[in-house]
Every structure is written in structure tokens, then in C-alpha cells.
Amino acid sequence: MNPVVEVVDNSFIFIVAISVLLLVGITIAMIYFVFRYSEKNNPKPDQSITGNTTLEVVWTVIPLLLVMAMFFYGYIGFRDIRNIPPDAMVVKVTGRMWVWSFEYENKKKSDTLLYLPVGRNVKFELSSADVVHSFYVPAFRVKEDCVPNRTNYMWFHTSQEGTYDVFCAEYCGMNHSYMLGKVIVITEKEFLEWVRVPDTLKTDTLKTTTTSVVAPMTGEVKADTSKTAGDKKDTIKTNTKDTLLRRENK
């Protein structure tokens, strides 16, 4: 199992379990006191109750221990997320309004679709070409900001094949909600076949209406029709989510 996913899920379950126990315990205590010390059962208030040092120490120490346990889980997760395995492959991620761009170690580039081999540790070097974005892959429990003029990083382990959503988790302008992508985890063989195919269109995706998408199984280069050629006014309003679905169905 992905170690980052495991530690994040364990932290979440621990915090939710503690929250539920406190909710149930406090609710039961409130209901008990409502009936036990109601005016009907106690027409005259009991004035004999005094302070209890032992009780005060207990309700101070127990919350402290719970908070420290939550901190410990959080620290373990943070440590694992920030310590990059030495065998990790490197992918450069650039966020720009409003598309994700990926560059592999052999300089191959891809927009929107991030192809990765299964069973590998992957380090992402994160940057931004304009404003602050946030590279968020919910399935792998990771999210880091992409800041202009700065390189951030994160990593995860591709534990199983599949297609996973990518979002921008930092509001970055008009089409923030359309800044979507996909992580496509495929076999090592299929990935090597895909990554070795050179890019046929050496163009800046910000200045062109056509990009290339290479099918991982066949190596066939196809035109990306998510941006209508010659119609620059509509490029801002393009629903890239629908485009991703059309690509996956091809």
C-alpha cells in the first residue's frame, strides 16, 4: 500500500474516532446532568460542591495527551511526505492559467495527462508560470502549492494501475474550476513505450491551439481538439473536464 496514503488515512481515522468519542461522552453527560440536577429533582441548589484538584488534573492531562497523539500522527505523515526516496523518478510540474504541464527526465512534455509507471516512487518538482496554484491528487492524499519563482516538491508511490483526478486546490482566476488533469498509471512496459516517443509538435501550449497526445498503448500521436483552432475567444470558456473524458474514451 502507498505509505503516504496509509499514514494520512490512519491520522484521519484516529482524529475522527477521538471526535466521535468526545461527542458521545459529552452528549451523554449533558443528558444525565439535565435530569439528575433538574429543578424538579433538586428544588434547592446544592451548595456543598467544591473544587476537585484530581478531577481538574485529569481533564487537563487527557486532552493534552490526545492533542499530542494527533500531533505525532501529523508529524509522521509530514516526515514521510517530505522525505523523498532516493530511487524516485523526477517529473517537473508547471501550473499555469489554466492547465497542468508535465516534463519528464528525458525532456518529453505532456499537458493535462500525467502518465506514470506502476510500482514506482515519483518525485514532483512543482513551479508556477504565473500565479499560485496547488497540485492536488486526492487519491494519493498529497497537495502542495506551485509558487512563481520557487520550486516546491512532493512525492507519492504509484501502488496500482488506474486513472486518478488532478485538481488545482488554490483559487487562481476565472477558469480555476476547469484546471483539471489526470494521473494515468500504466505498466512499466507501456510507460517506456510512451515516454520514448518524441513530441511531434514542439510548440508552446500557451500560444497554440493544437497539442499532441500520444496513446500509451500504441504510441500513436493524435491531435488534441480541446482548443478549437482559430477561435481564441472561446479558449477561456472551454470545459476541459469534458475534453478529458473524450480523451479517455478514445
KAPE-V265054 format. One line per field, one symbol per residue. psi: psi as a letter, one per 20 degrees, with the letter a starting at -180 (. if undefined). burial: b if it has 24 or more other ideal C-beta (glycine too) atoms within 12 Angstrom, else e. A space follows every 50 residues. Layout:
psi: ???
burial: ???
This chain:
psi: qphggghgggggggggggggggggghgggggghghhkrhgimhpqojipr qoggghggiggghghgghggggggggggghhiopqhjpqppppppqomqp qpprhjjpqqpgpopqqqkqppppoprqifaproopnhhjkqpqqopqkq orqrrrpnhqqapqqprojppjagkgijmrapooorrgghghhghipqph omqpiijrjprqppphgijppqpojhoppinhhihhjpnighhhhhghi.
burial: ebbbbebbebbeebeeeeeeeeeeeeeeeeeeeeeeeeeeeeeeeeeeee eeeeeeeeeeeeeeeeeeebeebeeebeebbeeeeeeebbbbbbbbbbbb bbbbeeebbbbbbbbbbbebbbbbbbbbbebbbbbbbebbbbbbbbeeee ebbbbbbbbeeebbbbbbbbebeebbebbbbbbbbbeeebbeebbebebe eeeebeeeeebbbbebeeeeeeebebbeeeeeeebeebebeebbeebeee
